[in-house]
Amino acid sequence: MRDDNCKKNKVTWPKTLKKWFNVKNKAQDFHADDFNHGGVASKQMVGIYLTIWVKSELRDDVRNMKVSCVGRGLMGYLGNKGSISISMTLHQTSFCFVCSHLTSGQKEGDELRRNADVMEILKKTYFPRVEGARDHKSPQTILEHDRIIWLGDLNYRVALSYRYAKALVEACDWRTLLENDQLQIEQRSGHVFNGWNEGRIYFPPTYKYSNNSDRYACDDMHPKEKKRTPAWCDRILWYGRGLHQMSYVRGESRFSDHRPVYSIFIAEVESINRCKIKRNASCSSRIEVEELLPYLHRY
């Protein structure tokens, strides 16, 4: 997860998640074991926060947990922009979760700076092996992992004027908007995230909203102020075989000028006996994930 207010909420998020899971453990209409989760890793870098939770029954099967941070802020190093990556192995399958906040801005050419951020994150993220810890084959870079999920404020914008983009939003014309989405344009051109996947987007742009409001910020601005074209800044991508996306939606929480997005995946995991097993969210658990983000756009 990424939270712009993370600095003041770094204690709130883990407590909120723990409280939510504990409530579900006690629910009469669910088996407690189905919702017995625990945090296995968390890391904060300025406004970026990434946490990993697993079912208790899987905790002993998670190993080689490592964290790597890359700063891409001022001078290319400060942590207000950049990434947190967590590497882990579940049974015989390696996972990497990357949470990033890339360079902002909607000027022509700013997308190239975001491309450079991605390239530097892929280049500089490193997970050193630990001698004598059954760690001699663990991945050391992001792309060496079997399953990879990259999420966060990627900050890619829609290359249209505010007035035209706003009219398309009001018409729910996501196709035309996405044809001008910088991330998809750069991907199609082979400039960034080559070979990565993203689910179909059927929800409105997630940025930029007025505080505690469902109105885009531009609606409340003075005519002479710079208008931010609505954009899908917040994205979730994946790389590698064995990940199957079940949903890709946005929630309507109003705690920042972004709307959160989340996704549910089925992941194939190779067990010790070399057979393929599937660990996935059940239908009931999917409903409960949605309870964290209660108001959803579906089109």
Residue pairs with C-beta under 8 A, 6 or more apart in sequence:
1 13
1 49
1 50
1 51
1 99
1 151
1 260
2 47
2 48
2 49
2 50
2 99
2 100
2 101
2 151
2 152
2 153
2 234
3 9
3 13
3 47
3 49
3 255
3 256
4 47
4 153
4 256
4 257
4 258
5 47
5 255
5 256
6 13
6 44
6 46
6 47
6 48
6 49
7 46
7 47
9 49
10 44
10 49
13 49
13 51
14 39
14 42
14 51
17 39
17 51
17 53
18 39
20 292
21 35
21 36
21 37
21 53
24 30
24 35
24 288
25 32
25 35
25 36
26 32
27 35
30 284
33 56
33 57
34 282
34 284
34 285
35 285
35 288
36 55
36 56
36 57
37 53
37 54
37 55
37 56
38 53
38 54
38 56
38 59
39 51
39 52
39 53
40 52
40 53
40 54
40 59
40 62
40 65
40 88
41 50
41 51
41 52
41 65
41 67
41 86
41 88
42 49
42 50
42 51
42 52
43 49
43 50
43 51
43 67
43 69
43 84
43 86
44 84
45 69
45 71
45 79
45 82
45 84
46 73
46 78
46 79
46 80
47 80
47 101
48 79
48 82
48 83
48 84
48 99
48 100
48 101
48 152
49 84
49 99
50 84
50 85
50 86
50 97
50 99
52 65
52 86
52 88
52 97
54 62
54 90
58 90
58 279
61 90
61 91
62 88
62 89
62 90
63 88
63 89
63 134
64 87
64 88
64 89
64 94
64 133
64 135
64 138
65 86
65 87
65 88
66 86
66 87
66 88
66 127
66 128
66 138
67 84
67 85
67 86
67 87
68 84
68 85
68 87
68 125
68 126
68 127
69 79
69 82
69 83
69 84
69 85
70 82
70 83
70 85
70 120
70 121
70 124
70 125
71 77
71 78
71 79
71 81
71 82
72 81
72 82
72 83
72 102
72 103
72 117
72 120
72 121
73 79
73 80
73 81
73 82
74 80
76 120
80 101
81 101
81 102
81 103
81 104
81 117
82 100
82 101
82 117
82 121
83 98
83 99
83 100
83 101
83 121
83 125
83 152
84 98
84 99
84 100
85 96
85 97
85 98
85 99
85 121
85 125
85 127
85 142
86 96
86 97
87 94
87 95
87 96
87 127
87 138
87 139
87 145
88 94
88 95
88 96
89 95
89 138
90 269
90 279
91 269
91 270
91 271
91 272
91 277
92 269
92 270
92 271
92 272
92 274
93 146
93 147
93 242
93 267
93 268
93 269
93 270
94 138
94 139
94 144
94 145
94 146
94 147
95 145
95 146
95 147
95 148
95 149
95 267
96 139
96 142
96 145
96 147
96 148
96 149
97 148
97 149
97 151
98 121
98 125
98 142
98 148
98 149
98 150
98 151
98 152
99 151
99 152
100 117
100 118
100 121
100 150
100 151
100 152
100 153
100 154
101 152
101 153
101 155
102 114
102 117
102 118
102 152
102 153
102 154
102 155
102 156
103 110
103 113
103 114
103 116
103 117
103 155
104 110
104 155
105 113
105 155
106 157
106 228
106 229
106 231
108 159
110 157
111 156
111 157
111 182
111 185
111 186
112 191
114 154
114 155
114 156
114 182
114 192
115 186
115 191
115 192
118 192
118 193
119 192
121 142
122 141
122 142
122 143
125 141
125 142
126 140
126 141
127 138
127 139
127 140
127 141
128 140
129 135
129 136
129 138
129 140
139 145
142 148
143 239
145 240
146 240
146 241
146 242
146 270
147 238
147 240
147 242
147 243
147 267
148 238
148 239
148 240
149 236
149 237
149 238
149 243
149 265
150 193
150 196
150 236
150 237
150 238
150 239
151 235
151 236
151 237
151 263
152 234
152 235
153 233
153 234
153 258
154 183
154 233
154 234
154 235
155 233
156 181
156 182
156 183
156 186
156 231
156 232
156 233
156 235
157 181
157 182
157 229
157 231
157 233
158 165
158 177
158 180
158 181
158 182
158 205
158 229
158 230
158 231
158 232
159 180
159 181
159 182
159 185
160 168
160 177
160 180
160 229
161 229
162 218
162 227
162 228
162 229
162 230
165 177
165 180
165 205
165 229
165 230
166 216
166 218
166 229
166 230
168 176
168 177
169 177
169 204
169 205
169 216
169 230
172 204
172 299
174 201
174 202
174 203
174 204
174 299
177 205
178 184
178 201
178 232
181 231
181 232
183 192
183 193
183 198
183 232
183 235
186 192
186 193
187 193
187 194
187 196
193 237
195 239
196 237
196 238
196 239
197 237
197 238
197 239
197 243
197 245
198 235
198 236
198 237
198 238
198 248
199 236
199 245
199 247
199 248
199 263
200 248
201 232
201 248
202 249
202 297
202 298
202 299
203 249
203 250
203 261
203 296
203 297
203 298
203 299
204 230
204 250
204 259
204 297
205 230
205 231
205 232
205 233
206 231
206 232
206 233
206 234
206 250
206 258
206 259
206 260
206 261
207 228
207 230
207 231
207 232
207 233
207 234
207 257
207 258
207 259
208 216
208 217
208 218
208 228
208 230
208 231
208 257
208 258
209 215
209 216
209 217
209 254
209 257
209 258
209 259
210 216
210 217
210 219
210 220
210 257
211 254
211 257
212 254
213 220
213 254
214 252
214 254
216 228
216 230
217 228
217 257
218 227
218 228
218 229
218 230
221 227
233 258
234 250
234 258
234 259
234 260
234 261
235 261
236 248
236 261
236 262
236 263
238 245
238 265
241 268
242 267
242 268
242 269
243 265
243 266
243 267
243 268
244 265
244 266
244 267
244 268
245 263
245 264
245 265
246 263
246 264
246 265
246 266
246 280
246 281
246 286
247 263
247 264
247 286
248 261
248 263
249 261
249 262
249 263
249 290
249 293
249 296
249 297
249 298
250 259
250 260
250 261
250 262
250 293
250 296
250 297
251 259
251 260
251 261
251 262
251 290
251 292
251 293
251 294
251 295
251 296
252 259
252 293
252 294
252 295
252 296
252 297
253 259
253 260
253 293
260 293
262 289
262 292
262 293
264 281
264 286
264 289
265 280
266 278
266 279
266 280
266 281
267 278
267 279
267 280
268 276
268 277
268 278
269 276
269 277
269 278
269 279
270 276
270 277
271 277
281 289
290 296
